[in-house]
Amino acid sequence: MDYIKPVQVMLVDDDEINNFIVKTLIRKVYKNSSFITFLNTEDAMRTLLRLKANNSQLPDYILLEVNSPDMNGWSFLDEYDRLKIDNDKSGRIIVLTCSLFTPDKDRSRRYHSIGGYFIKPLTIESLNSFLK
């Protein structure tokens, strides 16, 4: 299925190869996609805070790896909720992780801002399941 509507995606993952793969797959489905990529969660959080402060539109989706070397994804999610970055809690954050650890998946269910939890590598099927 191809989507025509433009979509902006924020990728937050320290793995540049994974970011390349994700961009390639999303572009196959969303022809009009744009990306903002961060290799660490701290820079991503600063950007989201700046967007919020300027009343700018947030990305349509935030694909987040919860296992990162700096502020980990769980800390990022805690800050995202604490700072009320997304007041409508739309589930725009998609956890895209290498973690097969069941407690991580269970933990993700506690966050209203998470719209899905997927194990890498991203596939067209999993991509279609969270794209609206």
Backbone as XML, in Angstrom:
<?xml version="1.0"?>
<chain id="A" units="angstrom">
  <residue number="1" name="MET">
    <atom name="N" x="0.844" y="-1.173" z="0.000"/>
    <atom name="CA" x="0.000" y="0.000" z="0.000"/>
    <atom name="C" x="0.887" y="1.233" z="0.000"/>
  </residue>
  <residue number="2" name="ASP">
    <atom name="N" x="0.612" y="2.190" z="-0.870"/>
    <atom name="CA" x="1.345" y="3.450" z="-0.925"/>
    <atom name="C" x="0.494" y="4.550" z="-0.312"/>
  </residue>
  <residue number="3" name="TYR">
    <atom name="N" x="1.143" y="5.380" z="0.498"/>
    <atom name="CA" x="0.479" y="6.523" z="1.114"/>
    <atom name="C" x="0.971" y="7.778" z="0.416"/>
  </residue>
  <residue number="4" name="ILE">
    <atom name="N" x="0.067" y="8.671" z="0.087"/>
    <atom name="CA" x="0.407" y="9.886" z="-0.646"/>
    <atom name="C" x="0.662" y="11.053" z="0.298"/>
  </residue>
  <residue number="5" name="LYS">
    <atom name="N" x="-0.058" y="11.090" z="1.416"/>
    <atom name="CA" x="0.057" y="12.183" z="2.369"/>
    <atom name="C" x="1.512" y="12.331" z="2.831"/>
  </residue>
  <residue number="6" name="PRO">
    <atom name="N" x="2.028" y="13.570" z="2.870"/>
    <atom name="CA" x="3.390" y="13.771" z="3.384"/>
    <atom name="C" x="3.469" y="13.357" z="4.856"/>
  </residue>
  <residue number="7" name="VAL">
    <atom name="N" x="4.587" y="12.785" z="5.242"/>
    <atom name="CA" x="4.786" y="12.363" z="6.622"/>
    <atom name="C" x="6.207" y="12.729" z="7.039"/>
  </residue>
  <residue number="8" name="GLN">
    <atom name="N" x="6.320" y="13.255" z="8.266"/>
    <atom name="CA" x="7.640" y="13.551" z="8.808"/>
    <atom name="C" x="7.951" y="12.554" z="9.915"/>
  </residue>
  <residue number="9" name="VAL">
    <atom name="N" x="9.128" y="11.953" z="9.829"/>
    <atom name="CA" x="9.536" y="10.925" z="10.767"/>
    <atom name="C" x="10.821" y="11.360" z="11.461"/>
  </residue>
  <residue number="10" name="MET">
    <atom name="N" x="10.823" y="11.241" z="12.789"/>
    <atom name="CA" x="12.040" y="11.449" z="13.565"/>
    <atom name="C" x="12.581" y="10.071" z="13.924"/>
  </residue>
  <residue number="11" name="LEU">
    <atom name="N" x="13.837" y="9.822" z="13.553"/>
    <atom name="CA" x="14.505" y="8.567" z="13.903"/>
    <atom name="C" x="15.480" y="8.857" z="15.038"/>
  </residue>
  <residue number="12" name="VAL">
    <atom name="N" x="15.372" y="8.074" z="16.093"/>
    <atom name="CA" x="16.277" y="8.234" z="17.229"/>
    <atom name="C" x="16.926" y="6.879" z="17.483"/>
  </residue>
  <residue number="13" name="ASP">
    <atom name="N" x="18.106" y="6.709" z="16.905"/>
    <atom name="CA" x="18.813" y="5.426" z="16.991"/>
    <atom name="C" x="20.286" y="5.687" z="16.715"/>
  </residue>
  <residue number="14" name="ASP">
    <atom name="N" x="21.158" y="5.119" z="17.515"/>
    <atom name="CA" x="22.588" y="5.325" z="17.330"/>
    <atom name="C" x="23.181" y="4.456" z="16.225"/>
  </residue>
  <residue number="15" name="ASP">
    <atom name="N" x="22.371" y="3.641" z="15.584"/>
    <atom name="CA" x="22.829" y="2.743" z="14.523"/>
    <atom name="C" x="22.513" y="3.353" z="13.157"/>
  </residue>
  <residue number="16" name="GLU">
    <atom name="N" x="23.539" y="3.884" z="12.519"/>
    <atom name="CA" x="23.336" y="4.561" z="11.232"/>
    <atom name="C" x="22.850" y="3.623" z="10.137"/>
  </residue>
  <residue number="17" name="ILE">
    <atom name="N" x="23.275" y="2.386" z="10.172"/>
    <atom name="CA" x="22.823" y="1.419" z="9.168"/>
    <atom name="C" x="21.333" y="1.158" z="9.331"/>
  </residue>
  <residue number="18" name="ASN">
    <atom name="N" x="20.894" y="0.982" z="10.568"/>
    <atom name="CA" x="19.466" y="0.787" z="10.807"/>
    <atom name="C" x="18.675" y="2.007" z="10.341"/>
  </residue>
  <residue number="19" name="ASN">
    <atom name="N" x="19.184" y="3.205" z="10.595"/>
    <atom name="CA" x="18.491" y="4.416" z="10.158"/>
    <atom name="C" x="18.342" y="4.446" z="8.637"/>
  </residue>
  <residue number="20" name="PHE">
    <atom name="N" x="19.386" y="4.045" z="7.928"/>
    <atom name="CA" x="19.330" y="3.983" z="6.475"/>
    <atom name="C" x="18.262" y="2.999" z="6.007"/>
  </residue>
  <residue number="21" name="ILE">
    <atom name="N" x="18.222" y="1.819" z="6.625"/>
    <atom name="CA" x="17.233" y="0.793" z="6.261"/>
    <atom name="C" x="15.815" y="1.293" z="6.529"/>
  </residue>
  <residue number="22" name="VAL">
    <atom name="N" x="15.612" y="1.899" z="7.683"/>
    <atom name="CA" x="14.280" y="2.408" z="8.034"/>
    <atom name="C" x="13.842" y="3.479" z="7.035"/>
  </residue>
  <residue number="23" name="LYS">
    <atom name="N" x="14.714" y="4.398" z="6.707"/>
    <atom name="CA" x="14.373" y="5.446" z="5.729"/>
    <atom name="C" x="14.006" y="4.830" z="4.385"/>
  </residue>
  <residue number="24" name="THR">
    <atom name="N" x="14.773" y="3.854" z="3.958"/>
    <atom name="CA" x="14.511" y="3.204" z="2.668"/>
    <atom name="C" x="13.141" y="2.538" z="2.664"/>
  </residue>
  <residue number="25" name="LEU">
    <atom name="N" x="12.815" y="1.821" z="3.722"/>
    <atom name="CA" x="11.513" y="1.150" z="3.797"/>
    <atom name="C" x="10.360" y="2.154" z="3.857"/>
  </residue>
  <residue number="26" name="ILE">
    <atom name="N" x="10.510" y="3.170" z="4.668"/>
    <atom name="CA" x="9.425" y="4.153" z="4.781"/>
    <atom name="C" x="9.206" y="4.856" z="3.450"/>
  </residue>
  <residue number="27" name="ARG">
    <atom name="N" x="10.283" y="5.167" z="2.745"/>
    <atom name="CA" x="10.138" y="5.825" z="1.440"/>
    <atom name="C" x="9.429" y="4.939" z="0.416"/>
  </residue>
  <residue number="28" name="LYS">
    <atom name="N" x="9.511" y="3.615" z="0.595"/>
    <atom name="CA" x="8.784" y="2.707" z="-0.301"/>
    <atom name="C" x="7.280" y="2.812" z="-0.077"/>
  </residue>
  <residue number="29" name="VAL">
    <atom name="N" x="6.886" y="3.085" z="1.150"/>
    <atom name="CA" x="5.467" y="3.153" z="1.495"/>
    <atom name="C" x="4.962" y="4.588" z="1.443"/>
  </residue>
  <residue number="30" name="TYR">
    <atom name="N" x="5.717" y="5.494" z="2.009"/>
    <atom name="CA" x="5.368" y="6.916" z="2.038"/>
    <atom name="C" x="6.291" y="7.638" z="1.069"/>
  </residue>
  <residue number="31" name="LYS">
    <atom name="N" x="5.805" y="7.884" z="-0.109"/>
    <atom name="CA" x="6.623" y="8.525" z="-1.146"/>
    <atom name="C" x="7.037" y="9.937" z="-0.737"/>
  </residue>
  <residue number="32" name="ASN">
    <atom name="N" x="6.170" y="10.621" z="0.003"/>
    <atom name="CA" x="6.416" y="12.013" z="0.401"/>
    <atom name="C" x="6.877" y="12.090" z="1.853"/>
  </residue>
  <residue number="33" name="SER">
    <atom name="N" x="7.883" y="11.323" z="2.197"/>
    <atom name="CA" x="8.354" y="11.311" z="3.569"/>
    <atom name="C" x="9.588" y="12.188" z="3.727"/>
  </residue>
  <residue number="34" name="SER">
    <atom name="N" x="9.717" y="12.763" z="4.917"/>
    <atom name="CA" x="10.923" y="13.512" z="5.260"/>
    <atom name="C" x="11.392" y="13.006" z="6.624"/>
  </residue>
  <residue number="35" name="PHE">
    <atom name="N" x="12.676" y="13.176" z="6.871"/>
    <atom name="CA" x="13.272" y="12.593" z="8.069"/>
    <atom name="C" x="14.135" y="13.597" z="8.801"/>
  </residue>
  <residue number="36" name="ILE">
    <atom name="N" x="14.131" y="13.460" z="10.094"/>
    <atom name="CA" x="15.094" y="14.125" z="10.952"/>
    <atom name="C" x="15.668" y="12.993" z="11.801"/>
  </residue>
  <residue number="37" name="THR">
    <atom name="N" x="16.980" y="12.845" z="11.739"/>
    <atom name="CA" x="17.627" y="11.690" z="12.358"/>
    <atom name="C" x="18.562" y="12.140" z="13.469"/>
  </residue>
  <residue number="38" name="PHE">
    <atom name="N" x="18.497" y="11.418" z="14.579"/>
    <atom name="CA" x="19.372" y="11.689" z="15.713"/>
    <atom name="C" x="20.059" y="10.402" z="16.127"/>
  </residue>
  <residue number="39" name="LEU">
    <atom name="N" x="21.343" y="10.506" z="16.391"/>
    <atom name="CA" x="22.106" y="9.357" z="16.840"/>
    <atom name="C" x="22.106" y="9.250" z="18.365"/>
  </residue>
  <residue number="40" name="ASN">
    <atom name="N" x="21.484" y="10.233" z="19.027"/>
    <atom name="CA" x="21.357" y="10.158" z="20.485"/>
    <atom name="C" x="20.049" y="10.803" z="20.926"/>
  </residue>
  <residue number="41" name="THR">
    <atom name="N" x="19.574" y="10.358" z="22.055"/>
    <atom name="CA" x="18.270" y="10.805" z="22.556"/>
    <atom name="C" x="18.309" y="12.228" z="23.098"/>
  </residue>
  <residue number="42" name="GLU">
    <atom name="N" x="19.454" y="12.669" z="23.594"/>
    <atom name="CA" x="19.545" y="14.017" z="24.150"/>
    <atom name="C" x="19.310" y="15.079" z="23.084"/>
  </residue>
  <residue number="43" name="ASP">
    <atom name="N" x="19.922" y="14.920" z="21.914"/>
    <atom name="CA" x="19.706" y="15.873" z="20.820"/>
    <atom name="C" x="18.259" y="15.830" z="20.339"/>
  </residue>
  <residue number="44" name="ALA">
    <atom name="N" x="17.703" y="14.643" z="20.285"/>
    <atom name="CA" x="16.299" y="14.513" z="19.866"/>
    <atom name="C" x="15.382" y="15.232" z="20.849"/>
  </residue>
  <residue number="45" name="MET">
    <atom name="N" x="15.637" y="15.065" z="22.141"/>
    <atom name="CA" x="14.809" y="15.721" z="23.152"/>
    <atom name="C" x="14.920" y="17.239" z="23.052"/>
  </residue>
  <residue number="46" name="ARG">
    <atom name="N" x="16.139" y="17.752" z="22.862"/>
    <atom name="CA" x="16.313" y="19.204" z="22.716"/>
    <atom name="C" x="15.520" y="19.731" z="21.521"/>
  </residue>
  <residue number="47" name="THR">
    <atom name="N" x="15.538" y="18.991" z="20.431"/>
    <atom name="CA" x="14.792" y="19.416" z="19.237"/>
    <atom name="C" x="13.291" y="19.413" z="19.508"/>
  </residue>
  <residue number="48" name="LEU">
    <atom name="N" x="12.798" y="18.379" z="20.163"/>
    <atom name="CA" x="11.362" y="18.328" z="20.480"/>
    <atom name="C" x="10.960" y="19.468" z="21.409"/>
  </residue>
  <residue number="49" name="LEU">
    <atom name="N" x="11.795" y="19.780" z="22.373"/>
    <atom name="CA" x="11.505" y="20.901" z="23.275"/>
    <atom name="C" x="11.487" y="22.226" z="22.519"/>
  </residue>
  <residue number="50" name="ARG">
    <atom name="N" x="12.409" y="22.386" z="21.581"/>
    <atom name="CA" x="12.430" y="23.602" z="20.759"/>
    <atom name="C" x="11.171" y="23.694" z="19.891"/>
  </residue>
  <residue number="51" name="LEU">
    <atom name="N" x="10.756" y="22.588" z="19.296"/>
    <atom name="CA" x="9.530" y="22.582" z="18.491"/>
    <atom name="C" x="8.325" y="22.962" z="19.347"/>
  </residue>
  <residue number="52" name="LYS">
    <atom name="N" x="8.260" y="22.407" z="20.540"/>
    <atom name="CA" x="7.145" y="22.705" z="21.435"/>
    <atom name="C" x="7.163" y="24.169" z="21.847"/>
  </residue>
  <residue number="53" name="ALA">
    <atom name="N" x="8.337" y="24.696" z="22.197"/>
    <atom name="CA" x="8.464" y="26.094" z="22.621"/>
    <atom name="C" x="8.056" y="27.056" z="21.517"/>
  </residue>
  <residue number="54" name="ASN">
    <atom name="N" x="8.314" y="26.672" z="20.271"/>
    <atom name="CA" x="7.968" y="27.519" z="19.123"/>
    <atom name="C" x="6.582" y="27.237" z="18.570"/>
  </residue>
  <residue number="55" name="ASN">
    <atom name="N" x="5.827" y="26.392" z="19.270"/>
    <atom name="CA" x="4.507" y="25.965" z="18.794"/>
    <atom name="C" x="4.560" y="25.397" z="17.378"/>
  </residue>
  <residue number="56" name="SER">
    <atom name="N" x="5.657" y="24.721" z="17.071"/>
    <atom name="CA" x="5.823" y="24.083" z="15.765"/>
    <atom name="C" x="5.243" y="22.683" z="15.820"/>
  </residue>
  <residue number="57" name="GLN">
    <atom name="N" x="4.927" y="22.172" z="14.656"/>
    <atom name="CA" x="4.352" y="20.835" z="14.573"/>
    <atom name="C" x="5.400" y="19.777" z="14.901"/>
  </residue>
  <residue number="58" name="LEU">
    <atom name="N" x="4.995" y="18.809" z="15.704"/>
    <atom name="CA" x="5.865" y="17.681" z="16.017"/>
    <atom name="C" x="5.893" y="16.725" z="14.830"/>
  </residue>
  <residue number="59" name="PRO">
    <atom name="N" x="6.925" y="15.888" z="14.749"/>
    <atom name="CA" x="6.940" y="14.881" z="13.677"/>
    <atom name="C" x="5.712" y="13.976" z="13.783"/>
  </residue>
  <residue number="60" name="ASP">
    <atom name="N" x="5.292" y="13.432" z="12.653"/>
    <atom name="CA" x="4.149" y="12.517" z="12.661"/>
    <atom name="C" x="4.461" y="11.253" z="13.446"/>
  </residue>
  <residue number="61" name="TYR">
    <atom name="N" x="5.691" y="10.768" z="13.314"/>
    <atom name="CA" x="6.126" y="9.569" z="14.020"/>
    <atom name="C" x="7.516" y="9.789" z="14.579"/>
  </residue>
  <residue number="62" name="ILE">
    <atom name="N" x="7.760" y="9.214" z="15.743"/>
    <atom name="CA" x="9.091" y="9.194" z="16.338"/>
    <atom name="C" x="9.447" y="7.722" z="16.529"/>
  </residue>
  <residue number="63" name="LEU">
    <atom name="N" x="10.420" y="7.245" z="15.762"/>
    <atom name="CA" x="10.872" y="5.860" z="15.898"/>
    <atom name="C" x="12.060" y="5.859" z="16.848"/>
  </residue>
  <residue number="64" name="LEU">
    <atom name="N" x="11.902" y="5.166" z="17.958"/>
    <atom name="CA" x="12.843" y="5.250" z="19.064"/>
    <atom name="C" x="13.426" y="3.894" z="19.419"/>
  </residue>
  <residue number="65" name="GLU">
    <atom name="N" x="14.743" y="3.832" z="19.475"/>
    <atom name="CA" x="15.433" y="2.662" z="20.030"/>
    <atom name="C" x="15.571" y="2.907" z="21.522"/>
  </residue>
  <residue number="66" name="VAL">
    <atom name="N" x="15.055" y="2.003" z="22.343"/>
    <atom name="CA" x="15.089" y="2.214" z="23.789"/>
    <atom name="C" x="16.451" y="1.875" z="24.400"/>
  </residue>
  <residue number="67" name="ASN">
    <atom name="N" x="17.269" y="1.156" z="23.676"/>
    <atom name="CA" x="18.610" y="0.816" z="24.173"/>
    <atom name="C" x="19.635" y="1.709" z="23.492"/>
  </residue>
  <residue number="68" name="SER">
    <atom name="N" x="19.930" y="2.856" z="24.120"/>
    <atom name="CA" x="20.922" y="3.773" z="23.577"/>
    <atom name="C" x="21.969" y="4.078" z="24.636"/>
  </residue>
  <residue number="69" name="PRO">
    <atom name="N" x="23.165" y="4.447" z="24.187"/>
    <atom name="CA" x="24.269" y="4.612" z="25.131"/>
    <atom name="C" x="24.201" y="5.868" z="26.009"/>
  </residue>
  <residue number="70" name="ASP">
    <atom name="N" x="23.478" y="6.892" z="25.578"/>
    <atom name="CA" x="23.412" y="8.112" z="26.388"/>
    <atom name="C" x="22.173" y="8.054" z="27.272"/>
  </residue>
  <residue number="71" name="MET">
    <atom name="N" x="21.324" y="9.044" z="27.198"/>
    <atom name="CA" x="20.021" y="8.988" z="27.876"/>
    <atom name="C" x="19.298" y="7.839" z="27.181"/>
  </residue>
  <residue number="72" name="ASN">
    <atom name="N" x="18.986" y="6.771" z="27.888"/>
    <atom name="CA" x="18.360" y="5.653" z="27.183"/>
    <atom name="C" x="16.925" y="5.994" z="26.799"/>
  </residue>
  <residue number="73" name="GLY">
    <atom name="N" x="16.348" y="5.159" z="25.988"/>
    <atom name="CA" x="15.002" y="5.414" z="25.486"/>
    <atom name="C" x="13.955" y="5.515" z="26.576"/>
  </residue>
  <residue number="74" name="TRP">
    <atom name="N" x="14.155" y="4.769" z="27.659"/>
    <atom name="CA" x="13.177" y="4.831" z="28.758"/>
    <atom name="C" x="13.241" y="6.195" z="29.438"/>
  </residue>
  <residue number="75" name="SER">
    <atom name="N" x="14.435" y="6.711" z="29.624"/>
    <atom name="CA" x="14.580" y="8.053" z="30.199"/>
    <atom name="C" x="13.984" y="9.095" z="29.251"/>
  </residue>
  <residue number="76" name="PHE">
    <atom name="N" x="14.207" y="8.887" z="27.969"/>
    <atom name="CA" x="13.627" y="9.777" z="26.957"/>
    <atom name="C" x="12.101" y="9.782" z="27.080"/>
  </residue>
  <residue number="77" name="LEU">
    <atom name="N" x="11.516" y="8.604" z="27.184"/>
    <atom name="CA" x="10.059" y="8.497" z="27.304"/>
    <atom name="C" x="9.552" y="9.143" z="28.592"/>
  </residue>
  <residue number="78" name="ASP">
    <atom name="N" x="10.280" y="8.958" z="29.684"/>
    <atom name="CA" x="9.895" y="9.592" z="30.948"/>
    <atom name="C" x="9.905" y="11.111" z="30.808"/>
  </residue>
  <residue number="79" name="GLU">
    <atom name="N" x="10.953" y="11.656" z="30.196"/>
    <atom name="CA" x="11.044" y="13.100" z="29.997"/>
    <atom name="C" x="9.957" y="13.599" z="29.038"/>
  </residue>
  <residue number="80" name="TYR">
    <atom name="N" x="9.723" y="12.864" z="27.988"/>
    <atom name="CA" x="8.700" y="13.214" z="26.995"/>
    <atom name="C" x="7.347" y="13.377" z="27.684"/>
  </residue>
  <residue number="81" name="ASP">
    <atom name="N" x="7.020" y="12.423" z="28.553"/>
    <atom name="CA" x="5.749" y="12.499" z="29.279"/>
    <atom name="C" x="5.777" y="13.578" z="30.352"/>
  </residue>
  <residue number="82" name="ARG">
    <atom name="N" x="6.868" y="13.655" z="31.117"/>
    <atom name="CA" x="6.966" y="14.623" z="32.209"/>
    <atom name="C" x="6.862" y="16.058" z="31.696"/>
  </residue>
  <residue number="83" name="LEU">
    <atom name="N" x="7.497" y="16.328" z="30.576"/>
    <atom name="CA" x="7.498" y="17.672" z="30.005"/>
    <atom name="C" x="6.271" y="17.944" z="29.138"/>
  </residue>
  <residue number="84" name="LYS">
    <atom name="N" x="5.406" y="16.954" z="29.026"/>
    <atom name="CA" x="4.167" y="17.080" z="28.254"/>
    <atom name="C" x="4.439" y="17.623" z="26.841"/>
  </residue>
  <residue number="85" name="ILE">
    <atom name="N" x="5.381" y="16.978" z="26.186"/>
    <atom name="CA" x="5.740" y="17.410" z="24.833"/>
    <atom name="C" x="4.579" y="17.203" z="23.878"/>
  </residue>
  <residue number="86" name="ASP">
    <atom name="N" x="3.868" y="16.128" z="24.036"/>
    <atom name="CA" x="2.736" y="15.825" z="23.158"/>
    <atom name="C" x="1.490" y="15.750" z="24.030"/>
  </residue>
  <residue number="87" name="ASN">
    <atom name="N" x="0.769" y="16.845" z="24.108"/>
    <atom name="CA" x="-0.382" y="16.907" z="25.009"/>
    <atom name="C" x="-1.499" y="15.946" z="24.652"/>
  </residue>
  <residue number="88" name="ASP">
    <atom name="N" x="-1.649" y="15.620" z="23.366"/>
    <atom name="CA" x="-2.748" y="14.723" z="23.009"/>
    <atom name="C" x="-2.375" y="13.248" z="23.159"/>
  </residue>
  <residue number="89" name="LYS">
    <atom name="N" x="-1.094" y="12.978" z="23.493"/>
    <atom name="CA" x="-0.625" y="11.599" z="23.710"/>
    <atom name="C" x="-1.102" y="10.670" z="22.602"/>
  </residue>
  <residue number="90" name="SER">
    <atom name="N" x="-0.818" y="11.059" z="21.392"/>
    <atom name="CA" x="-1.379" y="10.401" z="20.223"/>
    <atom name="C" x="-0.768" y="9.053" z="19.874"/>
  </residue>
  <residue number="91" name="GLY">
    <atom name="N" x="0.216" y="8.604" z="20.611"/>
    <atom name="CA" x="0.861" y="7.342" z="20.242"/>
    <atom name="C" x="1.793" y="7.512" z="19.074"/>
  </residue>
  <residue number="92" name="ARG">
    <atom name="N" x="2.364" y="8.697" z="18.935"/>
    <atom name="CA" x="3.244" y="8.964" z="17.793"/>
    <atom name="C" x="4.600" y="8.281" z="17.940"/>
  </residue>
  <residue number="93" name="ILE">
    <atom name="N" x="4.964" y="7.853" z="19.147"/>
    <atom name="CA" x="6.252" y="7.185" z="19.333"/>
    <atom name="C" x="6.105" y="5.694" z="19.049"/>
  </residue>
  <residue number="94" name="ILE">
    <atom name="N" x="6.987" y="5.215" z="18.201"/>
    <atom name="CA" x="7.038" y="3.801" z="17.868"/>
    <atom name="C" x="8.390" y="3.288" z="18.354"/>
  </residue>
  <residue number="95" name="VAL">
    <atom name="N" x="8.350" y="2.337" z="19.260"/>
    <atom name="CA" x="9.594" y="1.733" z="19.721"/>
    <atom name="C" x="10.036" y="0.738" z="18.654"/>
  </residue>
  <residue number="96" name="LEU">
    <atom name="N" x="11.231" y="0.952" z="18.156"/>
    <atom name="CA" x="11.840" y="0.060" z="17.167"/>
    <atom name="C" x="13.165" y="-0.363" z="17.774"/>
  </residue>
  <residue number="97" name="THR">
    <atom name="N" x="13.223" y="-1.570" z="18.271"/>
    <atom name="CA" x="14.344" y="-1.980" z="19.113"/>
    <atom name="C" x="14.893" y="-3.342" z="18.741"/>
  </residue>
  <residue number="98" name="CYS">
    <atom name="N" x="16.080" y="-3.586" z="19.207"/>
    <atom name="CA" x="16.688" y="-4.906" z="19.059"/>
    <atom name="C" x="16.416" y="-5.763" z="20.295"/>
  </residue>
  <residue number="99" name="SER">
    <atom name="N" x="15.733" y="-5.183" z="21.283"/>
    <atom name="CA" x="15.483" y="-5.883" z="22.541"/>
    <atom name="C" x="14.397" y="-6.951" z="22.391"/>
  </residue>
  <residue number="100" name="LEU">
    <atom name="N" x="14.786" y="-8.180" z="22.657"/>
    <atom name="CA" x="13.826" y="-9.286" z="22.685"/>
    <atom name="C" x="13.367" y="-9.556" z="24.109"/>
  </residue>
  <residue number="101" name="PHE">
    <atom name="N" x="13.741" y="-8.695" z="25.015"/>
    <atom name="CA" x="13.486" y="-8.821" z="26.437"/>
    <atom name="C" x="12.011" y="-8.529" z="26.717"/>
  </residue>
  <residue number="102" name="THR">
    <atom name="N" x="11.234" y="-9.529" z="27.110"/>
    <atom name="CA" x="9.792" y="-9.378" z="27.343"/>
    <atom name="C" x="9.458" y="-8.249" z="28.316"/>
  </residue>
  <residue number="103" name="PRO">
    <atom name="N" x="10.212" y="-8.068" z="29.403"/>
    <atom name="CA" x="9.898" y="-6.937" z="30.296"/>
    <atom name="C" x="9.968" y="-5.571" z="29.607"/>
  </residue>
  <residue number="104" name="ASP">
    <atom name="N" x="10.815" y="-5.428" z="28.574"/>
    <atom name="CA" x="10.839" y="-4.161" z="27.831"/>
    <atom name="C" x="9.514" y="-3.935" z="27.121"/>
  </residue>
  <residue number="105" name="LYS">
    <atom name="N" x="9.008" y="-4.972" z="26.487"/>
    <atom name="CA" x="7.723" y="-4.837" z="25.795"/>
    <atom name="C" x="6.622" y="-4.535" z="26.804"/>
  </residue>
  <residue number="106" name="ASP">
    <atom name="N" x="6.631" y="-5.215" z="27.931"/>
    <atom name="CA" x="5.641" y="-4.952" z="28.977"/>
    <atom name="C" x="5.761" y="-3.521" z="29.496"/>
  </residue>
  <residue number="107" name="ARG">
    <atom name="N" x="6.988" y="-3.075" z="29.693"/>
    <atom name="CA" x="7.216" y="-1.709" z="30.182"/>
    <atom name="C" x="6.684" y="-0.673" z="29.189"/>
  </residue>
  <residue number="108" name="SER">
    <atom name="N" x="6.818" y="-0.943" z="27.911"/>
    <atom name="CA" x="6.367" y="0.013" z="26.892"/>
    <atom name="C" x="4.864" y="0.266" z="26.964"/>
  </residue>
  <residue number="109" name="ARG">
    <atom name="N" x="4.127" y="-0.700" z="27.475"/>
    <atom name="CA" x="2.664" y="-0.548" z="27.559"/>
    <atom name="C" x="2.243" y="0.499" z="28.584"/>
  </residue>
  <residue number="110" name="ARG">
    <atom name="N" x="3.161" y="0.909" z="29.441"/>
    <atom name="CA" x="2.841" y="1.914" z="30.459"/>
    <atom name="C" x="2.847" y="3.339" z="29.914"/>
  </residue>
  <residue number="111" name="TYR">
    <atom name="N" x="3.340" y="3.514" z="28.714"/>
    <atom name="CA" x="3.457" y="4.846" z="28.119"/>
    <atom name="C" x="2.338" y="5.060" z="27.103"/>
  </residue>
  <residue number="112" name="HIS">
    <atom name="N" x="1.508" y="6.068" z="27.356"/>
    <atom name="CA" x="0.411" y="6.380" z="26.432"/>
    <atom name="C" x="0.929" y="6.957" z="25.120"/>
  </residue>
  <residue number="113" name="SER">
    <atom name="N" x="2.127" y="7.502" z="25.151"/>
    <atom name="CA" x="2.686" y="8.109" z="23.951"/>
    <atom name="C" x="3.208" y="7.069" z="22.953"/>
  </residue>
  <residue number="114" name="ILE">
    <atom name="N" x="3.296" y="5.797" z="23.369"/>
    <atom name="CA" x="3.794" y="4.746" z="22.473"/>
    <atom name="C" x="2.640" y="4.141" z="21.681"/>
  </residue>
  <residue number="115" name="GLY">
    <atom name="N" x="2.807" y="4.148" z="20.369"/>
    <atom name="CA" x="1.791" y="3.601" z="19.486"/>
    <atom name="C" x="2.124" y="2.225" z="18.953"/>
  </residue>
  <residue number="116" name="GLY">
    <atom name="N" x="3.298" y="1.698" z="19.296"/>
    <atom name="CA" x="3.681" y="0.374" z="18.835"/>
    <atom name="C" x="5.059" y="-0.005" z="19.327"/>
  </residue>
  <residue number="117" name="TYR">
    <atom name="N" x="5.311" y="-1.302" z="19.327"/>
    <atom name="CA" x="6.589" y="-1.849" z="19.777"/>
    <atom name="C" x="6.997" y="-2.899" z="18.765"/>
  </residue>
  <residue number="118" name="PHE">
    <atom name="N" x="8.108" y="-2.677" z="18.081"/>
    <atom name="CA" x="8.543" y="-3.580" z="17.024"/>
    <atom name="C" x="10.003" y="-3.955" z="17.204"/>
  </residue>
  <residue number="119" name="ILE">
    <atom name="N" x="10.303" y="-5.200" z="16.905"/>
    <atom name="CA" x="11.662" y="-5.707" z="16.961"/>
    <atom name="C" x="12.319" y="-5.481" z="15.600"/>
  </residue>
  <residue number="120" name="LYS">
    <atom name="N" x="13.566" y="-5.012" z="15.629"/>
    <atom name="CA" x="14.323" y="-4.828" z="14.388"/>
    <atom name="C" x="14.619" y="-6.189" z="13.774"/>
  </residue>
  <residue number="121" name="PRO">
    <atom name="N" x="14.736" y="-6.254" z="12.506"/>
    <atom name="CA" x="14.654" y="-5.155" z="11.556"/>
    <atom name="C" x="13.201" y="-4.819" z="11.216"/>
  </residue>
  <residue number="122" name="LEU">
    <atom name="N" x="12.975" y="-3.568" z="10.878"/>
    <atom name="CA" x="11.658" y="-3.124" z="10.445"/>
    <atom name="C" x="11.314" y="-3.799" z="9.115"/>
  </residue>
  <residue number="123" name="THR">
    <atom name="N" x="10.080" y="-4.205" z="8.978"/>
    <atom name="CA" x="9.619" y="-4.816" z="7.733"/>
    <atom name="C" x="8.469" y="-3.980" z="7.170"/>
  </residue>
  <residue number="124" name="ILE">
    <atom name="N" x="8.149" y="-4.204" z="5.924"/>
    <atom name="CA" x="7.004" y="-3.516" z="5.312"/>
    <atom name="C" x="5.733" y="-3.869" z="6.074"/>
  </residue>
  <residue number="125" name="GLU">
    <atom name="N" x="5.594" y="-5.115" z="6.493"/>
    <atom name="CA" x="4.391" y="-5.539" z="7.220"/>
    <atom name="C" x="4.256" y="-4.799" z="8.543"/>
  </residue>
  <residue number="126" name="SER">
    <atom name="N" x="5.351" y="-4.709" z="9.312"/>
    <atom name="CA" x="5.258" y="-3.991" z="10.585"/>
    <atom name="C" x="5.064" y="-2.504" z="10.351"/>
  </residue>
  <residue number="127" name="LEU">
    <atom name="N" x="5.676" y="-1.976" z="9.329"/>
    <atom name="CA" x="5.502" y="-0.565" z="8.979"/>
    <atom name="C" x="4.035" y="-0.273" z="8.660"/>
  </residue>
  <residue number="128" name="ASN">
    <atom name="N" x="3.411" y="-1.110" z="7.868"/>
    <atom name="CA" x="1.997" y="-0.907" z="7.530"/>
    <atom name="C" x="1.084" y="-1.029" z="8.730"/>
  </residue>
  <residue number="129" name="SER">
    <atom name="N" x="1.528" y="-1.767" z="9.740"/>
    <atom name="CA" x="0.657" y="-1.949" z="10.917"/>
    <atom name="C" x="0.577" y="-0.710" z="11.792"/>
  </residue>
  <residue number="130" name="PHE">
    <atom name="N" x="1.574" y="0.174" z="11.738"/>
    <atom name="CA" x="1.453" y="1.388" z="12.558"/>
    <atom name="C" x="1.218" y="2.649" z="11.755"/>
  </residue>
  <residue number="131" name="LEU">
    <atom name="N" x="1.415" y="2.624" z="10.462"/>
    <atom name="CA" x="1.117" y="3.807" z="9.636"/>
    <atom name="C" x="-0.392" y="3.942" z="9.477"/>
  </residue>
  <residue number="132" name="LYS">
    <atom name="N" x="-0.849" y="5.151" z="9.572"/>
    <atom name="CA" x="-2.295" y="5.387" z="9.454"/>
    <atom name="C" x="-2.581" y="6.141" z="8.183"/>
  </residue>
</chain>
